[in-house]
């Protein structure tokens, strides 16, 4: 059976291959927990931010074009079949990203990042840099669960709403999603910068 025939099989095969590579290159039967947590954090973050960019740069413009094209198909198939599944991956990837990030900071003794490194004397520049990313990511997680998802449920017809409510929900979800795109850029800079000695060298 070819694992590439299903999404689950592909994911499992990817994890098995990653484990084989890790064992082959380290020569150790135990993987460094810091590296494992960080890897899971980055993997979840790629899914989350990848879907964020997909929604903003692919799906939303495509739906607008479909709605404007009177001779072509409308966007109901995307709204009915693609968007709910993509939003499920999106919101749970957001949770997984935040939780693995928190676990990594806790495991490495860097929960002071939530205080932006200001609890240390002198200020801990690693915690300051990653802390900026932590807070931007936390705001983004809030936007996903408190602004985007409840409003998207109205837009997609998963909960009952009137035409005015749906119009308002579209605008709120749109602005929260665009805010997350905006925040993702300095958030990613902070995350990468923390591991490489600062934002710019």
C-alpha positions in Angstrom: 0.0 0.0 0.0 1.4 3.4 -1.0 1.3 5.9 1.9 1.0 8.7 -0.6 -2.5 7.6 -1.5 -3.9 9.2 1.6 -3.2 12.4 3.6 -2.9 10.4 6.8 -0.5 7.9 5.2 1.6 10.7 3.8 1.8 12.4 7.2 2.7 9.2 9.0 5.3 8.4 6.4 6.8 11.9 6.8 7.1 11.4 10.5 8.7 8.0 10.1 11.2 9.4 7.6 12.0 12.3 9.9 12.6 9.8 12.8 14.8 7.6 10.6 16.8 10.7 9.5 17.1 11.9 13.1 18.3 8.6 14.4 20.7 8.1 11.4 22.3 11.5 11.8 22.6 11.6 15.6 23.5 8.0 16.2 21.5 8.2 19.4 18.3 6.3 20.3 16.9 9.3 22.1 16.0 12.6 20.4 16.8 15.9 22.1 13.4 17.0 23.6 14.2 20.7 23.0 14.7 19.9 19.3 11.6 17.7 19.1 9.4 20.4 20.7 10.8 23.1 18.5 10.4 21.0 15.4 6.7 20.3 16.3 6.3 24.1 17.0 7.7 25.0 13.6 5.7 22.3 11.8 2.4 23.5 13.4 3.4 27.1 12.6 3.9 26.3 9.0 0.5 24.8 8.8 -1.1 27.7 10.6 0.6 30.6 8.8 0.5 28.7 5.5 -3.3 28.4 5.7 -3.5 32.1 6.9 -1.7 33.1 3.7 -3.8 30.7 1.6 -7.0 32.3 2.9 -5.8 35.9 2.3 -3.9 35.5 -1.0 -5.7 32.7 -2.7 -9.2 31.8 -1.4 -10.6 35.3 -0.6 -9.6 36.8 -4.0 -10.7 33.7 -5.8 -14.2 33.8 -4.1 -14.5 37.5 -5.0 -13.7 36.7 -8.7 -16.1 33.8 -8.6 -18.9 36.1 -7.2 -18.2 38.7 -9.9 -18.2 36.2 -12.8 -21.8 36.0 -13.8 -21.0 33.5 -16.6 -18.9 31.1 -14.5 -19.4 29.0 -11.4 -19.9 30.8 -8.1 -17.9 30.0 -5.0 -20.4 27.9 -3.2 -18.3 24.7 -3.6 -15.3 26.3 -2.0 -17.4 27.7 0.8 -19.2 24.4 1.4 -16.4 21.9 1.0 -13.0 23.6 1.2 -13.4 26.4 3.7 -14.7 24.4 6.7 -11.9 21.8 6.3 -9.3 24.4 5.9 -10.6 26.4 8.9 -10.5 23.3 11.0 -6.8 22.7 10.2 -6.2 26.5 10.6 -7.6 26.9 14.1 -6.2 23.6 15.5 -2.8 24.4 14.0 -3.0 27.7 15.8 -3.6 26.0 19.1 -0.8 23.4 18.4 1.6 26.2 17.5 0.9 28.2 20.6 1.0 25.1 22.9 4.3 23.7 21.5 5.8 27.2 21.7 4.8 27.5 25.3 6.1 24.0 26.0 9.4 24.9 24.3 9.8 28.0 26.4 8.9 26.1 29.6 11.3 23.2 28.8 14.2 25.6 28.1 13.5 27.8 31.1 12.4 30.8 29.0 8.9 31.5 30.2 10.3 35.0 31.1 9.6 35.7 27.4 6.0 36.5 28.4 7.5 39.4 30.4 9.7 40.3 27.4 12.9 39.4 29.3 12.3 42.3 31.7 12.4 40.1 34.8 16.1 39.5 34.3 18.9 41.9 35.1 20.2 42.9 32.6 17.2 42.4 30.2 17.4 39.0 28.6 17.6 39.8 24.9 16.6 36.3 23.8 13.5 36.5 25.9 12.8 40.0 24.7 13.1 39.1 21.1 11.2 35.8 21.3 8.7 37.5 23.7 7.7 39.9 21.0 6.9 37.0 18.8 5.1 35.2 21.7 2.8 38.1 22.2 2.1 38.7 18.5 1.4 34.9 18.2 -0.9 35.1 21.2 -2.9 38.0 19.7 -3.1 36.0 16.5 -4.4 32.9 18.4 -7.0 35.2 20.0 -8.1 36.5 16.6 -8.5 33.0 15.3 -10.7 31.7 18.0 -12.6 34.9 19.1 -12.9 36.8 15.9 -12.3 34.7 12.8 -13.9 31.3 13.7 -17.2 32.5 15.3 -17.7 34.9 12.4 -16.8 32.4 9.7 -19.4 30.0 11.2 -22.0 32.6 10.3 -20.5 33.3 6.9 -20.4 29.6 6.0 -23.9 28.9 7.3 -22.8 26.7 10.1 -24.8 28.8 12.5 -27.9 30.7 11.7 -27.5 34.4 10.9 -29.4 37.0 9.1 -28.1 38.9 6.0 -26.9 41.9 8.1 -25.2 39.6 10.6 -23.5 37.7 7.8 -22.3 41.0 6.2 -20.9 42.2 9.5 -19.3 38.7 10.2 -17.6 38.8 6.8 -16.0 42.1 7.6 -14.9 41.2 11.1 -13.4 37.9 10.0 -11.7 39.6 7.0 -10.1 42.4 9.2 -9.0 39.9 11.9 -7.5 37.6 9.2 -5.7 40.6 7.6 -4.5 41.7 11.0 -3.0 38.3 11.5 -1.2 38.5 8.2 0.2 41.9 9.2 1.2 40.5 12.7 2.7 37.3 11.2 5.5 39.3 9.5 7.1 40.8 12.6 6.2 37.6 14.6 8.2 35.4 12.2 11.1 38.0 12.3 11.1 37.8 16.1 11.0 34.0 16.2 13.9 33.7 13.7 15.8 36.6 15.3 15.7 35.0 18.7 17.5 32.0 17.5 20.1 33.9 15.6 21.2 36.6 18.0 18.7 39.4 17.2 16.7 40.8 14.4 19.6 42.0 12.2 23.3 41.5 12.4 
